[in-house]
Amino acid sequence: MFVQDWMRNFQTNLIPLLEDNIRVLIYAGDVDYICNWMGNKAWTIDLPWSGHQAFSSAKDAPWIYGNGVDGGLVRSAPALKGTGSLTFLQVYEAGHMVPMDKPEAALSMLNSFLRNEPLSNK
């Protein structure tokens, strides 16, 4: 039954979304050995879209949530005219299931994204 449950490359599906002014958030726990944050960060940096240069040259910044909790590192670039924005978040001390491992961090991340607030130092 699980023969179809295998890795698939969906990164190219994001390019039309970004080019159509849709915001994209990619996140990974830093202790996830299945979908490691380094690999996820690498493909987001290399993703070929019109905001590639701004995103790839952006610097990682601390991600602080709640009452000053150091939650990870975030990289984001502002949307260019007519494009969406891409954000990558490395969540500290979380595995493959970030919401199970770090529920407060996951809720803060989701709320910030849904409110269109930057995931950055608060």
Backbone as XML, in Angstrom:
<?xml version="1.0"?>
<chain id="A" units="angstrom">
  <residue number="1" name="MET">
    <atom name="N" x="0.804" y="-1.197" z="0.000"/>
    <atom name="CA" x="0.000" y="0.000" z="0.000"/>
    <atom name="C" x="0.851" y="1.266" z="0.000"/>
  </residue>
  <residue number="2" name="PHE">
    <atom name="N" x="2.067" y="1.179" z="0.504"/>
    <atom name="CA" x="2.889" y="2.373" z="0.598"/>
    <atom name="C" x="3.847" y="2.525" z="-0.587"/>
  </residue>
  <residue number="3" name="VAL">
    <atom name="N" x="3.662" y="1.740" z="-1.621"/>
    <atom name="CA" x="4.560" y="1.800" z="-2.760"/>
    <atom name="C" x="4.547" y="3.188" z="-3.415"/>
  </residue>
  <residue number="4" name="GLN">
    <atom name="N" x="3.452" y="3.900" z="-3.346"/>
    <atom name="CA" x="3.363" y="5.244" z="-3.922"/>
    <atom name="C" x="3.795" y="6.326" z="-2.930"/>
  </residue>
  <residue number="5" name="ASP">
    <atom name="N" x="4.010" y="5.946" z="-1.673"/>
    <atom name="CA" x="4.387" y="6.906" z="-0.643"/>
    <atom name="C" x="5.905" y="7.044" z="-0.624"/>
  </residue>
  <residue number="6" name="TRP">
    <atom name="N" x="6.424" y="7.879" z="-1.503"/>
    <atom name="CA" x="7.851" y="8.055" z="-1.609"/>
    <atom name="C" x="8.142" y="9.501" z="-1.935"/>
  </residue>
  <residue number="7" name="MET">
    <atom name="N" x="9.395" y="9.871" z="-1.841"/>
    <atom name="CA" x="9.784" y="11.252" z="-2.089"/>
    <atom name="C" x="9.393" y="11.691" z="-3.497"/>
  </residue>
  <residue number="8" name="ARG">
    <atom name="N" x="8.888" y="12.897" z="-3.567"/>
    <atom name="CA" x="8.552" y="13.504" z="-4.845"/>
    <atom name="C" x="9.090" y="14.918" z="-4.852"/>
  </residue>
  <residue number="9" name="ASN">
    <atom name="N" x="9.474" y="15.364" z="-6.010"/>
    <atom name="CA" x="10.000" y="16.709" z="-6.155"/>
    <atom name="C" x="8.858" y="17.673" z="-6.481"/>
  </residue>
  <residue number="10" name="PHE">
    <atom name="N" x="8.498" y="18.492" z="-5.524"/>
    <atom name="CA" x="7.426" y="19.464" z="-5.711"/>
    <atom name="C" x="7.946" y="20.894" z="-5.813"/>
  </residue>
  <residue number="11" name="GLN">
    <atom name="N" x="9.261" y="21.082" z="-5.718"/>
    <atom name="CA" x="9.779" y="22.440" z="-5.680"/>
    <atom name="C" x="9.441" y="23.229" z="-6.939"/>
  </residue>
  <residue number="12" name="THR">
    <atom name="N" x="9.397" y="22.583" z="-8.086"/>
    <atom name="CA" x="9.079" y="23.329" z="-9.303"/>
    <atom name="C" x="7.623" y="23.789" z="-9.322"/>
  </residue>
  <residue number="13" name="ASN">
    <atom name="N" x="6.769" y="23.157" z="-8.518"/>
    <atom name="CA" x="5.375" y="23.605" z="-8.416"/>
    <atom name="C" x="5.274" y="24.959" z="-7.716"/>
  </residue>
  <residue number="14" name="LEU">
    <atom name="N" x="6.294" y="25.321" z="-6.949"/>
    <atom name="CA" x="6.266" y="26.587" z="-6.222"/>
    <atom name="C" x="6.555" y="27.789" z="-7.107"/>
  </residue>
  <residue number="15" name="ILE">
    <atom name="N" x="7.298" y="27.586" z="-8.169"/>
    <atom name="CA" x="7.694" y="28.707" z="-9.018"/>
    <atom name="C" x="6.476" y="29.447" z="-9.579"/>
  </residue>
  <residue number="16" name="PRO">
    <atom name="N" x="5.496" y="28.753" z="-10.175"/>
    <atom name="CA" x="4.323" y="29.491" z="-10.665"/>
    <atom name="C" x="3.554" y="30.192" z="-9.548"/>
  </residue>
  <residue number="17" name="LEU">
    <atom name="N" x="3.528" y="29.609" z="-8.353"/>
    <atom name="CA" x="2.851" y="30.267" z="-7.236"/>
    <atom name="C" x="3.557" y="31.563" z="-6.862"/>
  </residue>
  <residue number="18" name="LEU">
    <atom name="N" x="4.869" y="31.498" z="-6.733"/>
    <atom name="CA" x="5.644" y="32.692" z="-6.396"/>
    <atom name="C" x="5.494" y="33.762" z="-7.476"/>
  </residue>
  <residue number="19" name="GLU">
    <atom name="N" x="5.509" y="33.338" z="-8.728"/>
    <atom name="CA" x="5.386" y="34.295" z="-9.830"/>
    <atom name="C" x="3.971" y="34.858" z="-9.938"/>
  </residue>
  <residue number="20" name="ASP">
    <atom name="N" x="3.018" y="34.220" z="-9.266"/>
    <atom name="CA" x="1.626" y="34.682" z="-9.295"/>
    <atom name="C" x="1.247" y="35.386" z="-7.989"/>
  </residue>
  <residue number="21" name="ASN">
    <atom name="N" x="2.254" y="35.957" z="-7.310"/>
    <atom name="CA" x="2.043" y="36.792" z="-6.131"/>
    <atom name="C" x="1.507" y="36.026" z="-4.916"/>
  </residue>
  <residue number="22" name="ILE">
    <atom name="N" x="1.923" y="34.788" z="-4.764"/>
    <atom name="CA" x="1.518" y="33.985" z="-3.610"/>
    <atom name="C" x="2.718" y="33.796" z="-2.693"/>
  </residue>
  <residue number="23" name="ARG">
    <atom name="N" x="2.507" y="34.039" z="-1.404"/>
    <atom name="CA" x="3.570" y="33.878" z="-0.417"/>
    <atom name="C" x="3.784" y="32.392" z="-0.134"/>
  </residue>
  <residue number="24" name="VAL">
    <atom name="N" x="5.033" y="32.009" z="0.050"/>
    <atom name="CA" x="5.385" y="30.611" z="0.313"/>
    <atom name="C" x="6.273" y="30.554" z="1.556"/>
  </residue>
  <residue number="25" name="LEU">
    <atom name="N" x="5.945" y="29.638" z="2.456"/>
    <atom name="CA" x="6.744" y="29.394" z="3.647"/>
    <atom name="C" x="7.188" y="27.937" z="3.643"/>
  </residue>
  <residue number="26" name="ILE">
    <atom name="N" x="8.480" y="27.725" z="3.730"/>
    <atom name="CA" x="9.066" y="26.394" z="3.861"/>
    <atom name="C" x="9.713" y="26.351" z="5.240"/>
  </residue>
  <residue number="27" name="TYR">
    <atom name="N" x="9.401" y="25.314" z="6.014"/>
    <atom name="CA" x="10.009" y="25.212" z="7.337"/>
    <atom name="C" x="10.473" y="23.780" z="7.570"/>
  </residue>
  <residue number="28" name="ALA">
    <atom name="N" x="11.464" y="23.645" z="8.440"/>
    <atom name="CA" x="11.994" y="22.330" z="8.786"/>
    <atom name="C" x="12.594" y="22.386" z="10.179"/>
  </residue>
  <residue number="29" name="GLY">
    <atom name="N" x="12.389" y="21.324" z="10.936"/>
    <atom name="CA" x="13.020" y="21.209" z="12.239"/>
    <atom name="C" x="14.500" y="20.906" z="12.082"/>
  </residue>
  <residue number="30" name="ASP">
    <atom name="N" x="15.312" y="21.433" z="12.979"/>
    <atom name="CA" x="16.755" y="21.244" z="12.826"/>
    <atom name="C" x="17.258" y="19.891" z="13.328"/>
  </residue>
  <residue number="31" name="VAL">
    <atom name="N" x="16.372" y="19.057" z="13.873"/>
    <atom name="CA" x="16.772" y="17.697" z="14.233"/>
    <atom name="C" x="15.972" y="16.664" z="13.441"/>
  </residue>
  <residue number="32" name="ASP">
    <atom name="N" x="15.419" y="17.084" z="12.319"/>
    <atom name="CA" x="14.699" y="16.181" z="11.416"/>
    <atom name="C" x="15.716" y="15.501" z="10.511"/>
  </residue>
  <residue number="33" name="TYR">
    <atom name="N" x="15.869" y="14.196" z="10.641"/>
    <atom name="CA" x="16.827" y="13.489" z="9.795"/>
    <atom name="C" x="16.184" y="12.969" z="8.512"/>
  </residue>
  <residue number="34" name="ILE">
    <atom name="N" x="14.878" y="13.057" z="8.375"/>
    <atom name="CA" x="14.202" y="12.606" z="7.157"/>
    <atom name="C" x="14.219" y="13.721" z="6.113"/>
  </residue>
  <residue number="35" name="CYS">
    <atom name="N" x="13.733" y="14.877" z="6.481"/>
    <atom name="CA" x="13.731" y="16.059" z="5.608"/>
    <atom name="C" x="14.606" y="17.108" z="6.277"/>
  </residue>
  <residue number="36" name="ASN">
    <atom name="N" x="15.904" y="16.947" z="6.177"/>
    <atom name="CA" x="16.819" y="17.797" z="6.939"/>
    <atom name="C" x="16.745" y="19.250" z="6.488"/>
  </residue>
  <residue number="37" name="TRP">
    <atom name="N" x="16.950" y="20.131" z="7.448"/>
    <atom name="CA" x="16.824" y="21.560" z="7.176"/>
    <atom name="C" x="17.876" y="22.053" z="6.200"/>
  </residue>
  <residue number="38" name="MET">
    <atom name="N" x="19.058" y="21.449" z="6.211"/>
    <atom name="CA" x="20.121" y="21.900" z="5.315"/>
    <atom name="C" x="19.753" y="21.661" z="3.856"/>
  </residue>
  <residue number="39" name="GLY">
    <atom name="N" x="19.185" y="20.498" z="3.571"/>
    <atom name="CA" x="18.753" y="20.202" z="2.203"/>
    <atom name="C" x="17.594" y="21.080" z="1.772"/>
  </residue>
  <residue number="40" name="ASN">
    <atom name="N" x="16.642" y="21.284" z="2.678"/>
    <atom name="CA" x="15.506" y="22.151" z="2.358"/>
    <atom name="C" x="15.959" y="23.592" z="2.135"/>
  </residue>
  <residue number="41" name="LYS">
    <atom name="N" x="16.857" y="24.058" z="2.965"/>
    <atom name="CA" x="17.358" y="25.418" z="2.783"/>
    <atom name="C" x="18.115" y="25.539" z="1.456"/>
  </residue>
  <residue number="42" name="ALA">
    <atom name="N" x="18.896" y="24.525" z="1.126"/>
    <atom name="CA" x="19.690" y="24.556" z="-0.107"/>
    <atom name="C" x="18.806" y="24.681" z="-1.343"/>
  </residue>
  <residue number="43" name="TRP">
    <atom name="N" x="17.710" y="23.900" z="-1.394"/>
    <atom name="CA" x="16.893" y="24.002" z="-2.610"/>
    <atom name="C" x="16.111" y="25.300" z="-2.662"/>
  </residue>
  <residue number="44" name="THR">
    <atom name="N" x="15.767" y="25.884" z="-1.496"/>
    <atom name="CA" x="15.087" y="27.178" z="-1.547"/>
    <atom name="C" x="16.041" y="28.268" z="-2.045"/>
  </residue>
  <residue number="45" name="ILE">
    <atom name="N" x="17.298" y="28.188" z="-1.644"/>
    <atom name="CA" x="18.288" y="29.170" z="-2.098"/>
    <atom name="C" x="18.531" y="29.040" z="-3.601"/>
  </residue>
  <residue number="46" name="ASP">
    <atom name="N" x="18.491" y="27.819" z="-4.121"/>
    <atom name="CA" x="18.759" y="27.587" z="-5.543"/>
    <atom name="C" x="17.523" y="27.667" z="-6.425"/>
  </residue>
  <residue number="47" name="LEU">
    <atom name="N" x="16.341" y="27.838" z="-5.854"/>
    <atom name="CA" x="15.102" y="27.835" z="-6.623"/>
    <atom name="C" x="15.113" y="28.947" z="-7.676"/>
  </residue>
  <residue number="48" name="PRO">
    <atom name="N" x="14.927" y="28.582" z="-8.962"/>
    <atom name="CA" x="14.974" y="29.598" z="-10.020"/>
    <atom name="C" x="13.628" y="30.305" z="-10.192"/>
  </residue>
  <residue number="49" name="TRP">
    <atom name="N" x="13.526" y="31.493" z="-9.651"/>
    <atom name="CA" x="12.331" y="32.325" z="-9.821"/>
    <atom name="C" x="12.786" y="33.769" z="-9.848"/>
  </residue>
  <residue number="50" name="SER">
    <atom name="N" x="11.893" y="34.693" z="-10.130"/>
    <atom name="CA" x="12.316" y="36.086" z="-10.310"/>
    <atom name="C" x="12.876" y="36.713" z="-9.038"/>
  </residue>
  <residue number="51" name="GLY">
    <atom name="N" x="12.544" y="36.181" z="-7.863"/>
    <atom name="CA" x="13.090" y="36.697" z="-6.608"/>
    <atom name="C" x="14.311" y="35.939" z="-6.134"/>
  </residue>
  <residue number="52" name="HIS">
    <atom name="N" x="14.859" y="35.091" z="-6.985"/>
    <atom name="CA" x="15.995" y="34.243" z="-6.609"/>
    <atom name="C" x="17.164" y="35.042" z="-6.051"/>
  </residue>
  <residue number="53" name="GLN">
    <atom name="N" x="17.572" y="36.092" z="-6.734"/>
    <atom name="CA" x="18.748" y="36.855" z="-6.315"/>
    <atom name="C" x="18.546" y="37.463" z="-4.932"/>
  </residue>
  <residue number="54" name="ALA">
    <atom name="N" x="17.375" y="38.048" z="-4.704"/>
    <atom name="CA" x="17.108" y="38.679" z="-3.404"/>
    <atom name="C" x="17.078" y="37.636" z="-2.290"/>
  </residue>
  <residue number="55" name="PHE">
    <atom name="N" x="16.463" y="36.482" z="-2.560"/>
    <atom name="CA" x="16.375" y="35.451" z="-1.531"/>
    <atom name="C" x="17.737" y="34.814" z="-1.269"/>
  </residue>
  <residue number="56" name="SER">
    <atom name="N" x="18.446" y="34.470" z="-2.321"/>
    <atom name="CA" x="19.730" y="33.779" z="-2.127"/>
    <atom name="C" x="20.771" y="34.682" z="-1.463"/>
  </residue>
  <residue number="57" name="SER">
    <atom name="N" x="20.667" y="35.998" z="-1.658"/>
    <atom name="CA" x="21.642" y="36.893" z="-1.025"/>
    <atom name="C" x="21.170" y="37.410" z="0.338"/>
  </residue>
  <residue number="58" name="ALA">
    <atom name="N" x="19.946" y="37.077" z="0.725"/>
    <atom name="CA" x="19.440" y="37.498" z="2.042"/>
    <atom name="C" x="20.235" y="36.799" z="3.151"/>
  </residue>
  <residue number="59" name="LYS">
    <atom name="N" x="20.294" y="37.421" z="4.281"/>
    <atom name="CA" x="20.976" y="36.851" z="5.450"/>
    <atom name="C" x="19.959" y="36.176" z="6.366"/>
  </residue>
  <residue number="60" name="ASP">
    <atom name="N" x="20.387" y="35.113" z="7.018"/>
    <atom name="CA" x="19.553" y="34.467" z="8.027"/>
    <atom name="C" x="19.465" y="35.391" z="9.238"/>
  </residue>
  <residue number="61" name="ALA">
    <atom name="N" x="18.298" y="35.408" z="9.861"/>
    <atom name="CA" x="18.082" y="36.240" z="11.043"/>
    <atom name="C" x="17.478" y="35.377" z="12.146"/>
  </residue>
  <residue number="62" name="PRO">
    <atom name="N" x="17.705" y="35.735" z="13.394"/>
    <atom name="CA" x="17.078" y="34.981" z="14.485"/>
    <atom name="C" x="15.555" y="35.083" z="14.395"/>
  </residue>
  <residue number="63" name="TRP">
    <atom name="N" x="14.905" y="33.987" z="14.685"/>
    <atom name="CA" x="13.445" y="33.986" z="14.756"/>
    <atom name="C" x="13.065" y="33.897" z="16.234"/>
  </residue>
  <residue number="64" name="ILE">
    <atom name="N" x="12.464" y="34.943" z="16.736"/>
    <atom name="CA" x="12.060" y="35.035" z="18.135"/>
    <atom name="C" x="10.540" y="35.012" z="18.169"/>
  </residue>
  <residue number="65" name="TYR">
    <atom name="N" x="9.977" y="34.170" z="19.016"/>
    <atom name="CA" x="8.516" y="34.109" z="19.119"/>
    <atom name="C" x="8.111" y="34.130" z="20.590"/>
  </residue>
  <residue number="66" name="GLY">
    <atom name="N" x="6.809" y="34.306" z="20.811"/>
    <atom name="CA" x="6.285" y="34.286" z="22.176"/>
    <atom name="C" x="6.920" y="35.361" z="23.033"/>
  </residue>
  <residue number="67" name="ASN">
    <atom name="N" x="7.306" y="34.966" z="24.223"/>
    <atom name="CA" x="7.922" y="35.898" z="25.173"/>
    <atom name="C" x="9.445" y="35.855" z="25.063"/>
  </residue>
  <residue number="68" name="GLY">
    <atom name="N" x="9.945" y="36.084" z="23.860"/>
    <atom name="CA" x="11.386" y="36.153" z="23.656"/>
    <atom name="C" x="12.075" y="34.820" z="23.486"/>
  </residue>
  <residue number="69" name="VAL">
    <atom name="N" x="11.359" y="33.800" z="23.029"/>
    <atom name="CA" x="11.951" y="32.473" z="22.823"/>
    <atom name="C" x="12.740" y="32.475" z="21.521"/>
  </residue>
  <residue number="70" name="ASP">
    <atom name="N" x="13.995" y="32.050" z="21.600"/>
    <atom name="CA" x="14.838" y="31.917" z="20.411"/>
    <atom name="C" x="14.409" y="30.646" z="19.695"/>
  </residue>
  <residue number="71" name="GLY">
    <atom name="N" x="13.640" y="30.807" z="18.630"/>
    <atom name="CA" x="13.005" y="29.657" z="17.991"/>
    <atom name="C" x="13.678" y="29.105" z="16.772"/>
  </residue>
  <residue number="72" name="GLY">
    <atom name="N" x="14.646" y="29.808" z="16.209"/>
    <atom name="CA" x="15.288" y="29.300" z="15.009"/>
    <atom name="C" x="15.920" y="30.403" z="14.196"/>
  </residue>
  <residue number="73" name="LEU">
    <atom name="N" x="16.116" y="30.098" z="12.927"/>
    <atom name="CA" x="16.660" y="31.066" z="11.980"/>
    <atom name="C" x="15.700" y="31.194" z="10.810"/>
  </residue>
  <residue number="74" name="VAL">
    <atom name="N" x="15.540" y="32.419" z="10.332"/>
    <atom name="CA" x="14.623" y="32.673" z="9.225"/>
    <atom name="C" x="15.362" y="33.429" z="8.128"/>
  </residue>
  <residue number="75" name="ARG">
    <atom name="N" x="15.038" y="33.081" z="6.896"/>
    <atom name="CA" x="15.562" y="33.784" z="5.727"/>
    <atom name="C" x="14.366" y="34.154" z="4.876"/>
  </residue>
  <residue number="76" name="SER">
    <atom name="N" x="14.302" y="35.406" z="4.509"/>
    <atom name="CA" x="13.189" y="35.869" z="3.701"/>
    <atom name="C" x="13.652" y="37.034" z="2.856"/>
  </residue>
  <residue number="77" name="ALA">
    <atom name="N" x="12.979" y="37.213" z="1.757"/>
    <atom name="CA" x="13.250" y="38.364" z="0.914"/>
    <atom name="C" x="11.920" y="39.017" z="0.597"/>
  </residue>
  <residue number="78" name="PRO">
    <atom name="N" x="11.889" y="40.330" z="0.569"/>
    <atom name="CA" x="10.626" y="41.003" z="0.250"/>
    <atom name="C" x="10.167" y="40.642" z="-1.150"/>
  </residue>
  <residue number="79" name="ALA">
    <atom name="N" x="8.870" y="40.626" z="-1.319"/>
    <atom name="CA" x="8.306" y="40.325" z="-2.627"/>
    <atom name="C" x="8.677" y="41.428" z="-3.611"/>
  </residue>
  <residue number="80" name="LEU">
    <atom name="N" x="8.999" y="41.021" z="-4.808"/>
    <atom name="CA" x="9.204" y="41.988" z="-5.877"/>
    <atom name="C" x="7.837" y="42.355" z="-6.433"/>
  </residue>
  <residue number="81" name="LYS">
    <atom name="N" x="7.767" y="43.414" z="-7.170"/>
    <atom name="CA" x="6.488" y="43.816" z="-7.753"/>
    <atom name="C" x="5.931" y="42.673" z="-8.599"/>
  </residue>
  <residue number="82" name="GLY">
    <atom name="N" x="4.731" y="42.238" z="-8.252"/>
    <atom name="CA" x="4.067" y="41.187" z="-9.016"/>
    <atom name="C" x="4.449" y="39.771" z="-8.636"/>
  </residue>
  <residue number="83" name="THR">
    <atom name="N" x="5.285" y="39.598" z="-7.602"/>
    <atom name="CA" x="5.643" y="38.240" z="-7.188"/>
    <atom name="C" x="5.295" y="38.037" z="-5.726"/>
  </residue>
  <residue number="84" name="GLY">
    <atom name="N" x="5.268" y="36.794" z="-5.336"/>
    <atom name="CA" x="5.085" y="36.454" z="-3.938"/>
    <atom name="C" x="6.411" y="36.552" z="-3.206"/>
  </residue>
  <residue number="85" name="SER">
    <atom name="N" x="6.405" y="36.121" z="-1.959"/>
    <atom name="CA" x="7.636" y="36.126" z="-1.187"/>
    <atom name="C" x="7.927" y="34.707" z="-0.726"/>
  </residue>
  <residue number="86" name="LEU">
    <atom name="N" x="9.187" y="34.416" z="-0.578"/>
    <atom name="CA" x="9.632" y="33.104" z="-0.133"/>
    <atom name="C" x="10.306" y="33.265" z="1.217"/>
  </residue>
  <residue number="87" name="THR">
    <atom name="N" x="9.927" y="32.406" z="2.162"/>
    <atom name="CA" x="10.520" y="32.401" z="3.494"/>
    <atom name="C" x="10.926" y="30.984" z="3.842"/>
  </residue>
  <residue number="88" name="PHE">
    <atom name="N" x="12.129" y="30.843" z="4.388"/>
    <atom name="CA" x="12.576" y="29.548" z="4.908"/>
    <atom name="C" x="12.821" y="29.707" z="6.406"/>
  </residue>
  <residue number="89" name="LEU">
    <atom name="N" x="12.274" y="28.785" z="7.181"/>
    <atom name="CA" x="12.425" y="28.823" z="8.632"/>
    <atom name="C" x="13.003" y="27.509" z="9.136"/>
  </residue>
  <residue number="90" name="GLN">
    <atom name="N" x="14.130" y="27.618" z="9.826"/>
    <atom name="CA" x="14.743" y="26.488" z="10.524"/>
    <atom name="C" x="14.265" y="26.574" z="11.971"/>
  </residue>
  <residue number="91" name="VAL">
    <atom name="N" x="13.528" y="25.570" z="12.416"/>
    <atom name="CA" x="12.958" y="25.578" z="13.767"/>
    <atom name="C" x="13.877" y="24.792" z="14.691"/>
  </residue>
  <residue number="92" name="TYR">
    <atom name="N" x="14.351" y="25.449" z="15.734"/>
    <atom name="CA" x="15.261" y="24.804" z="16.680"/>
    <atom name="C" x="14.558" y="23.700" z="17.472"/>
  </residue>
  <residue number="93" name="GLU">
    <atom name="N" x="15.297" y="22.618" z="17.694"/>
    <atom name="CA" x="14.889" y="21.504" z="18.558"/>
    <atom name="C" x="13.580" y="20.850" z="18.126"/>
  </residue>
  <residue number="94" name="ALA">
    <atom name="N" x="13.322" y="20.830" z="16.830"/>
    <atom name="CA" x="12.122" y="20.175" z="16.305"/>
    <atom name="C" x="12.553" y="19.127" z="15.289"/>
  </residue>
  <residue number="95" name="GLY">
    <atom name="N" x="11.798" y="18.045" z="15.257"/>
    <atom name="CA" x="12.053" y="16.990" z="14.297"/>
    <atom name="C" x="11.135" y="17.101" z="13.100"/>
  </residue>
  <residue number="96" name="HIS">
    <atom name="N" x="10.775" y="15.945" z="12.554"/>
    <atom name="CA" x="9.960" y="15.874" z="11.339"/>
    <atom name="C" x="8.569" y="16.463" z="11.546"/>
  </residue>
  <residue number="97" name="MET">
    <atom name="N" x="8.060" y="16.367" z="12.748"/>
    <atom name="CA" x="6.724" y="16.879" z="13.049"/>
    <atom name="C" x="6.846" y="18.110" z="13.943"/>
  </residue>
  <residue number="98" name="VAL">
    <atom name="N" x="7.168" y="19.243" z="13.332"/>
    <atom name="CA" x="7.373" y="20.484" z="14.084"/>
    <atom name="C" x="6.193" y="20.788" z="15.010"/>
  </residue>
  <residue number="99" name="PRO">
    <atom name="N" x="4.933" y="20.678" z="14.548"/>
    <atom name="CA" x="3.822" y="20.994" z="15.454"/>
    <atom name="C" x="3.734" y="20.084" z="16.682"/>
  </residue>
  <residue number="100" name="MET">
    <atom name="N" x="4.185" y="18.840" z="16.564"/>
    <atom name="CA" x="4.193" y="17.949" z="17.732"/>
    <atom name="C" x="5.350" y="18.274" z="18.661"/>
  </residue>
  <residue number="101" name="ASP">
    <atom name="N" x="6.506" y="18.559" z="18.083"/>
    <atom name="CA" x="7.704" y="18.790" z="18.880"/>
    <atom name="C" x="7.733" y="20.175" z="19.523"/>
  </residue>
  <residue number="102" name="LYS">
    <atom name="N" x="7.267" y="21.162" z="18.800"/>
    <atom name="CA" x="7.307" y="22.555" z="19.259"/>
    <atom name="C" x="5.967" y="23.225" z="18.957"/>
  </residue>
  <residue number="103" name="PRO">
    <atom name="N" x="4.909" y="22.824" z="19.675"/>
    <atom name="CA" x="3.574" y="23.347" z="19.344"/>
    <atom name="C" x="3.456" y="24.867" z="19.445"/>
  </residue>
  <residue number="104" name="GLU">
    <atom name="N" x="4.073" y="25.475" z="20.455"/>
    <atom name="CA" x="3.978" y="26.931" z="20.587"/>
    <atom name="C" x="4.683" y="27.619" z="19.430"/>
  </residue>
  <residue number="105" name="ALA">
    <atom name="N" x="5.839" y="27.101" z="19.048"/>
    <atom name="CA" x="6.580" y="27.668" z="17.916"/>
    <atom name="C" x="5.783" y="27.516" z="16.627"/>
  </residue>
  <residue number="106" name="ALA">
    <atom name="N" x="5.207" y="26.333" z="16.429"/>
    <atom name="CA" x="4.433" y="26.081" z="15.211"/>
    <atom name="C" x="3.220" y="26.996" z="15.132"/>
  </residue>
  <residue number="107" name="LEU">
    <atom name="N" x="2.537" y="27.195" z="16.245"/>
    <atom name="CA" x="1.364" y="28.071" z="16.252"/>
    <atom name="C" x="1.768" y="29.511" z="15.967"/>
  </residue>
  <residue number="108" name="SER">
    <atom name="N" x="2.850" y="29.964" z="16.561"/>
    <atom name="CA" x="3.327" y="31.315" z="16.310"/>
    <atom name="C" x="3.714" y="31.488" z="14.844"/>
  </residue>
  <residue number="109" name="MET">
    <atom name="N" x="4.414" y="30.505" z="14.288"/>
    <atom name="CA" x="4.811" y="30.545" z="12.884"/>
    <atom name="C" x="3.581" y="30.640" z="11.985"/>
  </residue>
  <residue number="110" name="LEU">
    <atom name="N" x="2.613" y="29.783" z="12.228"/>
    <atom name="CA" x="1.407" y="29.757" z="11.402"/>
    <atom name="C" x="0.611" y="31.052" z="11.533"/>
  </residue>
  <residue number="111" name="ASN">
    <atom name="N" x="0.426" y="31.529" z="12.752"/>
    <atom name="CA" x="-0.321" y="32.768" z="12.952"/>
    <atom name="C" x="0.366" y="33.947" z="12.266"/>
  </residue>
  <residue number="112" name="SER">
    <atom name="N" x="1.679" y="34.035" z="12.406"/>
    <atom name="CA" x="2.407" y="35.125" z="11.753"/>
    <atom name="C" x="2.256" y="35.055" z="10.241"/>
  </residue>
  <residue number="113" name="PHE">
    <atom name="N" x="2.367" y="33.853" z="9.699"/>
    <atom name="CA" x="2.252" y="33.695" z="8.246"/>
    <atom name="C" x="0.843" y="34.056" z="7.768"/>
  </residue>
  <residue number="114" name="LEU">
    <atom name="N" x="-0.177" y="33.570" z="8.476"/>
    <atom name="CA" x="-1.553" y="33.852" z="8.068"/>
    <atom name="C" x="-1.895" y="35.339" z="8.189"/>
  </residue>
  <residue number="115" name="ARG">
    <atom name="N" x="-1.275" y="36.018" z="9.129"/>
    <atom name="CA" x="-1.507" y="37.457" z="9.307"/>
    <atom name="C" x="-0.623" y="38.299" z="8.400"/>
  </residue>
  <residue number="116" name="ASN">
    <atom name="N" x="0.208" y="37.629" z="7.606"/>
    <atom name="CA" x="1.143" y="38.296" z="6.712"/>
    <atom name="C" x="2.132" y="39.164" z="7.479"/>
  </residue>
  <residue number="117" name="GLU">
    <atom name="N" x="2.510" y="38.691" z="8.667"/>
    <atom name="CA" x="3.526" y="39.349" z="9.478"/>
    <atom name="C" x="4.880" y="38.704" z="9.176"/>
  </residue>
  <residue number="118" name="PRO">
    <atom name="N" x="5.930" y="39.472" z="9.154"/>
    <atom name="CA" x="7.244" y="38.866" z="8.888"/>
    <atom name="C" x="7.664" y="37.929" z="10.023"/>
  </residue>
  <residue number="119" name="LEU">
    <atom name="N" x="8.274" y="36.837" z="9.654"/>
    <atom name="CA" x="8.843" y="35.922" z="10.642"/>
    <atom name="C" x="10.263" y="36.411" z="10.903"/>
  </residue>
  <residue number="120" name="SER">
    <atom name="N" x="10.402" y="37.292" z="11.834"/>
    <atom name="CA" x="11.711" y="37.857" z="12.128"/>
    <atom name="C" x="11.768" y="38.215" z="13.596"/>
  </residue>
  <residue number="121" name="ASN">
    <atom name="N" x="12.823" y="38.877" z="13.973"/>
    <atom name="CA" x="12.977" y="39.304" z="15.357"/>
    <atom name="C" x="11.748" y="40.053" z="15.834"/>
  </residue>
  <residue number="122" name="LYS">
    <atom name="N" x="11.188" y="39.653" z="16.963"/>
    <atom name="CA" x="10.038" y="40.352" z="17.527"/>
    <atom name="C" x="10.440" y="40.972" z="18.838"/>
  </residue>
</chain>
